């Protein structure tokens, strides 16, 4: 898919209509860098890229949120987008040179609830359905939950710091190696249905381990089991003492029934308590993900961030921005954690009903026994016996819960082993090596032609902190200057499109890149020449003062922006 057109419409009037073409497409900020009173940071060159990203499923907030401080909102822009009912229309096409081809029309606005427009080919979709439908159209045949569309196209859209400064790690800094493993196996065409399931199982194991730690906060399972053997011996001894009392038969039977009911009450109460702990734990996890009540030391992180600013050019993101981005990434994980909630709530309700019935039986027996003749010593013994039964019920319930958790972890690990047995077989690894060799042919050729260096992608089989084997991907020549790093990133992205086309893998044929002023002008010229007559579309935003004269020609420039001609033309409204 290529970008054919981007339209910005306000109250039915076309504000901008940007046409795209094959080859290099430049968004030029003509604000002079020598102008101390004006900067090019707010004319909208990066916003063009963000609007395309927005149409492909990104959050609306990326358009009007401060890059430096996620908490700061450009109210002027946000209010303008809402008050003028700004509508963004993105047209994608299979071929820019033909008319009779498949096209995708995407429409999005910034209004809420019933006024929200989120359409694909004229059909309105919910937020979840929107990405699912886009996935079907852009990557047909991919039906698994992982990798998601947003993950798959993350290397095509580079306007955030994490994507501008990393060749492979294009997702949130909180993304796990397992997610990257699933993503790059998919991108390389190594079909592996277990990737999504592996990610889900690891999330479940993490939740079970957390629950087990909560259950064993006071004592371990072994300690509870030893305590139970001691309590059983004590109950046996107390029952022997009780049998020596000369009591009528009915009293003995009633007392025995009362002890049994008390034991059942205690066991039932403990079970309910532990079920509620599990319920609270799941709800806490969901709430933690939603509110991101992180314990990160912001002051220390700020110091690290400030050091990074001094060493890496062009950093605009803050820690708050990364945390906010992380929130969006982890929302999809909530459903894994929440799956157990309905059955858990139903179990608690049923157990509560059973407990109330037992409490009623206990009350009736106590009333009956209280009318019998008892002795002071017997009453003391009964109290002690009841306490032992109570402790026994509590400990047995805890042990049962721990055993259930351990069985769940064992079951998940077995499922994980089955997946890993398939993933790390000789046949699968041979297929991966073959795909990697094919990709590296393009990666090394592109980088050699553009920079005289041969970059390559490799993998290592490592054991992560959860003691699970994974394929970890990395690129050679990772420690380069910021300019060369930009080159490595572009080479990787170009190589992937060439590789995917050769392997008949569905992919986007456009690359969006911000801050191309970080790249040397000669490199931009070489890239422009390299993609000429290739099935590739590059969309770059750049400052006019940094634009090489060789490519500063009208056919390459899709829009010019300045302080007098900003993207949304707010200055004229």
Secondary structure by P-SEA (a helix, b strand, c coil): ccccbbbbbccccccbbbbbbcccccccccccccccccccccccaaaaaaaaaaaacccccccccccccccccaaaaaaaaaaacbbbbbbbbcccccccbbbbbbbbbcccccccccccccccccaaaaaaaaaaaaccccccccccccccccccccccccccccccccccccccaaaaaaaaaaaacccccaaaaaaaaaaaaaaaaaaaaaaaccccaaaaaaaaaaaaaaaaaaaaaaaaccccaaaaaaaaaaaaaaaaaaaaaaaaaaaaaaaaaaaaaaaaaaccccccaaaaaaaaaaaaaaccccccccaaaaaaaaaaaacccccccccaaaaaaaaaaaaaaaaaaaaaaaaaaaaaaaaccccaaaaaaaaaaaaaaaaaaaaaaaaaaaaaaaaaaaaaaaaaaaaaaaaacaaaaaaaaaaaaaaaaaaaaaaaaccccccccccccccccccbbbbbbbbccccccaaaaaaaaaaaaaaaaaaaaaacbbbbcbbbbcccccccaaaaaaaaaaaccccbbbbbbbbcccccccccccccccccccccccccccccc
